[in-house]
C-alpha cells in the first residue's frame, strides 16, 4: 500500500539513502540496482522507487494509481478549496528533494512549485479530471515516467470493474427507468457520465449569472450537480431540481475509488434510491 509522506525529515533521509545507493547525489534519472541508468519505462523496484511530491490529494491519488509508493502532499486535505491555499516556504522545502513534482495548471501556486523544484525534480503537469478515460490516460502517462506500468495496469483493471459496477447501480436507480435531466458544474461532468446522463446544461467555474440562471432553469433539470469544492450555494433556486454535491478530491489515503463510490451514493439518494 502506498504511504503518504508527511514528515520532511523522513523524506530527506530517504533521498539521502537513494543518493548513496545510486552513487550520484543530484541526478534525476532512475538508477538500476548496479548504479547504471535504468532503461526508460523499466519497472521501478527496490530502492529505485521514485519520490513524488504532489500539490493536492487529487494529484496524489493519480500518482498512487500509477504505482508511486512514496508520495508527499503539500496542500492539507482539510483545505476545502485547495486552489486558495498559499504554500509557505516550509511547505515547499520537500519539492527540491523530489524525483517528480505533480501539479495542475489551474492551481495559482503552480509558479511557486516550479520555482522551488530546482534542477533535480521533474515537473509534471496533471490533467485533473475524474472522467474515467482521462484518469486512465493520466495514470498511463505517470506510470511511464515512474517505471511502474505493471502496477498501473493492475489498478486500471480494478478501476474498470468498480466503475462498471457503480454505473450499473446508478442506472438501476433511474426514476421510472429513464435517465434524469442533469445540469452540471464543469468540473463535475464526470459524475453525470457515471449516472449515464447527458447534461442538458453546464455552468461554472464562475458563479451563475442571472442570464444563465434563466436559461438553465428553463431546461427543467431533475438534478443539479454542484462542485462541493467551489460551491456558491443553491445553483438554481425555485427550479425544483435536486442539488447534488460532488466531491472531486480523494482523502488522505489517496484512494480514488471512494470518490466514485460517494458520488454514486449521492446520485442514487437524489433519485430516490437507497
C-alpha positions in Angstrom: 0.0 0.0 0.0 1.2 3.5 -0.8 2.2 5.7 2.1 1.6 9.4 2.2 4.8 11.0 3.5 4.1 13.8 5.9 7.5 14.3 7.6 10.2 16.3 5.8 12.9 14.6 7.9 11.8 11.2 6.6 11.7 12.4 3.1 15.2 13.8 3.4 16.5 10.6 4.9 15.1 8.6 2.1 16.5 10.9 -0.6 19.9 10.6 1.1 19.7 6.8 1.1 18.8 6.8 -2.6 21.8 9.0 -3.4 24.2 6.7 -1.6 22.8 3.6 -3.3 22.9 5.1 -6.8 26.4 6.7 -6.3 25.0 10.0 -7.5 23.9 12.8 -5.2 22.0 15.0 -7.7 21.0 13.0 -10.8 17.3 12.8 -11.6 17.4 9.7 -13.8 16.3 6.4 -12.2 19.2 4.1 -11.5 19.3 0.3 -11.7 20.5 -1.8 -8.8 24.1 -1.8 -10.2 24.1 2.0 -10.3 23.7 2.3 -14.1 20.8 4.3 -15.6 17.6 2.3 -15.7 16.0 1.9 -19.1 13.2 4.3 -19.9 9.9 2.7 -18.8 11.5 -0.1 -16.8 9.8 -1.2 -13.6 10.8 0.7 -10.5 11.8 -1.8 -7.9 13.6 -1.8 -4.6 15.4 1.4 -3.9 14.6 2.8 -7.4 11.1 3.8 -6.3 10.6 7.5 -7.2 10.0 10.1 -4.5 6.9 12.0 -5.6 5.7 15.4 -4.3 2.2 16.5 -5.2 0.2 19.6 -4.6 -3.0 18.0 -3.5 -4.6 14.6 -2.7 -6.1 14.6 -6.2 -2.7 14.5 -7.9 -1.6 12.2 -5.1 -4.3 9.7 -6.0 -3.3 9.7 -9.6 0.3 9.1 -8.6 -0.7 6.3 -6.3 -2.9 4.7 -9.0 0.1 4.9 -11.4 2.2 2.9 -8.9 4.1 5.5 -6.8 4.7 4.5 -3.2 6.5 7.5 -1.7 4.1 10.4 -2.1 4.1 13.6 -0.1 1.1 16.1 -0.3 1.7 19.8 0.0 -1.9 21.1 0.5 -3.6 19.5 3.5 -6.7 17.5 2.8 -8.6 19.6 5.3 -8.3 22.7 3.0 -11.8 22.7 1.4 -10.8 24.7 -1.6 -7.3 23.7 -2.5 -6.6 26.5 -5.1 -7.0 29.0 -2.3 -4.1 27.6 -0.3 -0.9 29.6 -0.2 2.1 27.3 0.3 4.8 28.6 2.8 8.5 28.1 2.1 8.4 25.3 4.7 5.6 23.6 2.7 7.8 23.7 -0.4 11.0 22.5 1.2 10.5 18.9 0.1 9.9 19.9 -3.5 13.6 20.3 -4.3 14.3 16.8 -3.0 11.6 15.0 -5.1 12.2 13.0 -8.2 8.8 14.1 -9.6 6.6 17.1 -8.7 3.0 16.9 -9.8 0.7 20.0 -10.1 -2.3 21.2 -12.1 -2.1 24.3 -14.3 -5.2 25.9 -12.7 -3.6 26.0 -9.3 -2.4 29.6 -8.7 0.6 28.5 -6.7 2.0 26.5 -9.7 4.6 29.2 -10.3 5.9 28.8 -6.7 6.0 25.0 -7.2 8.1 25.4 -10.4 10.5 27.8 -8.7 11.0 25.6 -5.7 11.6 22.5 -7.8 15.2 23.3 -8.6 17.1 21.3 -11.2 16.6 17.8 -9.8 12.9 17.3 -9.7 10.9 16.7 -12.9 7.8 18.9 -13.1 4.7 17.1 -14.4 1.5 18.9 -15.2 -1.5 16.7 -14.5 -4.9 17.0 -16.1 -7.2 16.8 -13.0 -10.5 15.3 -14.3 -12.3 12.3 -12.9 -13.7 11.3 -16.2 -12.6 7.6 -16.3 -10.9 7.8 -19.7 -8.9 10.9 -18.7 -8.0 9.3 -15.4 -6.6 6.2 -17.1 -4.7 8.3 -19.7 -3.0 10.3 -16.8 -2.2 7.0 -15.0 -0.6 5.6 -18.1 1.4 8.8 -18.6 2.6 8.9 -15.0 3.4 5.2 -14.8 5.6 5.5 -17.9 7.6 8.3 -16.1 7.8 6.3 -12.8 8.6 3.0 -14.5 5.6 1.4 -12.8 3.5 0.2 -15.7 2.7 -3.2 -14.2 1.2 -1.6 -11.0 -0.8 0.9 -13.1 -2.2 -2.0 -15.3 -3.4 -3.8 -12.1 -5.0 -0.6 -10.8 -6.8 0.1 -14.1 -8.2 -3.4 -14.1 -9.7 -3.0 -10.7 -10.9 0.5 -11.5 -12.7 -0.6 -14.7 -14.5 -3.3 -12.7 -15.6 -1.0 -9.9 -16.7 1.8 -12.3 -18.8 -0.6 -14.3 -20.5 -1.8 -11.1 -21.2 1.7 -9.9 -22.5 2.8 -13.3 -24.9 -0.2 -13.4 -26.1 0.6 -9.8 -26.8 4.2 -10.6 -28.6 3.4 -13.8 -30.8 1.0 -11.9 -31.9 3.9 -9.7 -33.2 6.0 -12.6 -36.7 7.2 -11.8 -39.1 5.2 -14.0 -36.1 3.7 -15.8 -35.4 6.9 -17.6 -32.1 8.9 -17.5 -32.6 12.1 -15.4 -32.2 15.5 -16.9 -28.9 17.0 -15.5 -27.3 20.4 -15.2 -23.7 20.2 -14.0 -20.7 22.3 -13.0 -17.9 22.0 -15.5 -15.7 20.0 -13.0 -18.4 17.5 -12.1 -19.4 16.4 -15.6 -17.8 13.1 -14.9 -20.5 12.4 -12.3 -23.2 12.9 -14.9 -21.3 10.3 -17.0 -21.3 8.0 -14.0 -25.0 8.4 -13.8 -25.4 7.6 -17.5 -26.9 11.0 -18.1 -26.1 13.6 -20.8 -26.1 17.1 -19.3 -28.6 19.5 -20.8 -26.6 22.4 -19.4 -23.4 23.4 -17.8 -22.1 26.2 -15.6 -19.0 27.5 -13.8 -16.5 27.7 -12.6 -17.7 31.2 -12.1 -21.0 31.8 -10.2 -24.1 31.5 -12.3 -25.2 34.8 -13.8 -28.9 35.9 -14.0 -29.0 35.1 -17.7 -27.6 31.6 -17.1 -30.0 31.1 -14.2 -32.9 31.7 -16.5 -31.5 29.6 -19.3 -30.6 26.6 -17.1 -33.9 26.7 -15.1 -35.8 26.7 -18.4 -34.3 23.3 -19.2 -36.2 21.9 -16.1 -33.4 19.7 -14.9 -34.2 17.0 -12.3 -30.7 17.2 -10.9 -28.0 19.9 -10.5 -24.5 18.5 -9.9 -22.5 21.1 -7.9 -18.8 21.1 -7.2 -18.5 20.8 -3.4 -15.1 22.4 -3.5 -16.3 25.5 -5.4 -19.9 25.7 -4.3 -21.7 29.1 -4.3 -24.8 27.8 -2.6 -28.1 26.8 -4.3 -27.4 27.0 -8.0 -31.0 27.0 -9.4 -33.3 28.2 -6.6 -37.0 27.7 -7.2 -36.3 25.4 -10.2 -37.5 22.3 -8.3 -34.2 20.5 -9.2 -32.4 18.5 -6.5 -28.8 19.7 -6.0 -26.1 17.0 -5.5 -22.8 18.0 -4.0 -20.0 16.1 -5.8 -16.6 15.8 -4.2 -13.6 15.6 -6.5 -10.7 15.3 -4.1 -9.8 11.9 -2.5 -9.0 11.6 1.2 -5.6 11.3 2.9 -5.3 7.7 1.9 -5.0 8.9 -1.7 -7.6 6.3 -2.9 -9.5 7.5 -5.9 -12.2 4.8 -5.9 -14.1 6.2 -2.9 -14.7 9.4 -4.9 -16.7 7.4 -7.4 -18.5 5.4 -4.7 -19.5 8.5 -2.8 -20.7 10.2 -6.0 -22.8 7.1 -6.9 -24.3 7.0 -3.4 -25.3 10.7 -3.6 -26.8 10.3 -7.1 -28.8 7.3 -6.0 -30.1 9.2 -3.0 -31.1 12.2 -5.1 -33.0 9.9 -7.5 -34.9 8.4 -4.6 -32.8 5.2 -4.3 -31.2 3.9 -1.1 
